[in-house]
Amino acid sequence: MKKLMLVLIASACCMAFAINASAQQADQATADAVIALTKAQWAAEIKDPTNVAEQTKDMSDDYTEFNGDYATRLDGKAMNSRLAEAAGKASARTIASEMANPKVQVYNGDVAILTYNYVGTIQDKDGKTTPTRAKSTRVYVKKGDKWMFVHANFGADPLPKQ
């Protein structure tokens, strides 16, 4: 009886480790997927700032956003798309976008929160470049088999005072 109990306990421990390893692999796959979606959005903006449809293809219709340019929450993919279309007409454009310190937190396998420091470069019509930075949070929800971008908060990341 003691041997059977030890075998059952050992089996339960092995199963717990296997389940945990499987969950970690799933979480890493999710992290890789949402980071790839973010970088694909940036690549689409760099390639063609006027192609808002490509930039927002993974954005949910009920998307919301906080950012430093507006004092209020921006509600809906439609509003965000109109603002992106207007911004796409500017003479300055993003030429580089990078993600520093990314962290993805996964909940229940269908919610992922990506936080990172955005580091980019904008080039004006005269060729002058300016660095740009932000503290960023993106929330993704798995709808069916597709990850959708549902919320973002892009905050200022000022340079430290000298």
C-alpha positions as CSV (number, residue, x, y, z in Angstrom):
1,M,0.0,0.0,0.0
2,K,2.9,2.4,0.8
3,K,4.5,1.6,-2.5
4,L,1.3,2.3,-4.4
5,M,0.9,5.6,-2.5
6,L,4.5,6.6,-3.4
7,V,3.9,5.7,-7.0
8,L,0.7,7.8,-7.1
9,I,2.5,10.8,-5.5
10,A,5.4,10.5,-7.8
11,S,3.0,10.3,-10.8
12,A,1.1,13.3,-9.6
13,C,4.3,15.3,-9.2
14,C,5.5,14.3,-12.7
15,M,2.1,15.3,-14.2
16,A,2.2,18.6,-12.4
17,F,5.7,19.4,-13.8
18,A,4.6,18.3,-17.3
19,I,1.5,20.5,-17.1
20,N,3.6,23.4,-15.9
21,A,6.1,23.0,-18.7
22,S,3.3,22.8,-21.2
23,A,1.8,26.0,-19.9
24,Q,5.1,27.8,-20.1
25,Q,5.6,26.7,-23.7
26,A,2.1,27.9,-24.5
27,D,2.8,31.2,-22.8
28,Q,6.0,31.6,-24.8
29,A,4.2,30.9,-28.0
30,T,1.6,33.6,-27.1
31,A,4.4,36.0,-26.2
32,D,6.1,35.4,-29.5
33,A,2.8,35.8,-31.4
34,V,1.8,39.2,-29.8
35,I,5.3,40.6,-30.2
36,A,5.3,39.5,-33.8
37,L,1.9,41.2,-34.3
38,T,3.2,44.4,-32.9
39,K,6.3,44.4,-35.0
40,A,4.3,43.6,-38.1
41,Q,2.1,46.7,-37.4
42,W,5.3,48.8,-37.2
43,A,6.7,47.3,-40.4
44,A,3.4,48.1,-42.2
45,E,3.6,51.7,-41.0
46,I,7.2,52.1,-42.1
47,K,6.5,50.5,-45.5
48,D,3.4,52.6,-46.3
49,P,2.1,55.1,-43.7
50,T,-1.0,55.6,-45.7
51,N,-2.0,51.9,-45.7
52,V,-4.0,52.1,-42.5
53,A,-6.0,48.9,-43.3
54,E,-2.8,46.9,-43.1
55,Q,-1.6,48.6,-39.9
56,T,-5.0,47.9,-38.2
57,K,-5.8,44.5,-39.6
58,D,-5.4,42.8,-36.1
59,M,-7.2,45.6,-34.2
60,S,-10.6,44.8,-32.7
61,D,-13.5,47.0,-33.7
62,D,-13.9,47.9,-30.0
63,Y,-10.3,48.9,-29.6
64,T,-9.5,51.6,-27.1
65,E,-6.4,53.7,-26.6
66,F,-4.8,56.3,-24.2
67,N,-1.9,58.3,-25.6
68,G,0.0,61.5,-24.9
69,D,-1.5,63.4,-27.9
70,Y,-5.1,63.4,-26.6
71,A,-6.5,64.1,-23.1
72,T,-9.2,61.5,-23.5
73,R,-9.5,57.8,-24.3
74,L,-9.9,57.1,-28.0
75,D,-12.7,54.6,-28.6
76,G,-13.1,52.3,-31.5
77,K,-11.0,51.1,-34.5
78,A,-12.9,53.5,-36.7
79,M,-11.8,56.6,-34.8
80,N,-8.2,55.3,-34.5
81,S,-8.1,54.6,-38.2
82,R,-9.3,58.1,-39.1
83,L,-6.5,59.6,-36.9
84,A,-4.0,57.2,-38.4
85,E,-5.0,58.2,-42.0
86,A,-4.5,61.8,-41.1
87,A,-1.2,61.1,-39.5
88,G,-0.1,59.1,-42.6
89,K,-0.3,62.3,-44.7
90,A,2.3,64.1,-42.6
91,S,5.7,64.8,-44.2
92,A,7.5,63.2,-41.2
93,R,7.5,59.5,-41.1
94,T,8.7,56.7,-38.8
95,I,11.8,55.0,-40.2
96,A,12.7,52.7,-37.3
97,S,10.8,51.1,-34.5
98,E,12.2,48.9,-31.8
99,M,11.0,47.2,-28.6
100,A,13.1,47.3,-25.5
101,N,12.4,45.3,-22.3
102,P,9.4,43.4,-23.6
103,K,7.3,41.5,-21.1
104,V,4.2,39.4,-21.9
105,Q,1.8,38.3,-19.2
106,V,-0.7,35.6,-20.3
107,Y,-4.0,34.9,-18.5
108,N,-6.2,31.9,-19.1
109,G,-4.5,31.4,-22.5
110,D,-6.7,34.0,-24.2
111,V,-5.5,37.4,-22.8
112,A,-2.0,38.7,-23.2
113,I,-0.6,42.0,-21.9
114,L,2.5,43.2,-23.6
115,T,4.6,46.0,-21.9
116,Y,7.7,47.5,-23.4
117,N,9.7,50.6,-24.0
118,Y,9.2,51.9,-27.5
119,V,12.3,53.3,-29.2
120,G,12.0,54.7,-32.7
121,T,13.3,57.3,-35.2
122,I,11.2,59.8,-37.1
123,Q,12.6,61.5,-40.3
124,D,11.2,64.8,-41.5
125,K,10.9,66.0,-45.1
126,D,14.4,67.5,-45.0
127,G,15.9,64.2,-43.9
128,K,16.5,65.3,-40.3
129,T,15.9,62.4,-37.8
130,T,14.5,62.7,-34.3
131,P,14.4,59.9,-31.7
132,T,11.0,59.0,-30.2
133,R,10.3,57.0,-27.1
134,A,7.3,55.8,-25.1
135,K,6.3,53.5,-22.3
136,S,3.8,51.2,-23.9
137,T,1.2,48.7,-22.9
138,R,-0.8,46.6,-25.4
139,V,-3.6,44.2,-24.5
140,Y,-4.5,41.3,-26.9
141,V,-7.4,38.9,-26.6
142,K,-7.7,35.7,-28.5
143,K,-11.0,35.7,-30.5
144,G,-11.5,32.3,-32.1
145,D,-8.0,31.3,-33.2
146,K,-6.8,34.9,-33.8
147,W,-5.1,37.4,-31.5
148,M,-6.8,40.8,-31.6
149,F,-5.4,44.1,-30.4
150,V,-8.0,45.5,-28.0
151,H,-6.4,48.2,-25.9
152,A,-3.2,50.3,-25.7
153,N,-1.7,52.9,-23.4
154,F,1.2,54.8,-24.9
155,G,2.8,57.1,-22.3
156,A,5.5,59.7,-22.4
157,D,9.0,58.5,-21.6
158,P,10.9,61.7,-21.0
159,L,14.6,61.9,-20.9
160,P,16.0,61.9,-17.4
161,K,17.0,65.4,-16.2
162,Q,20.7,66.0,-16.3
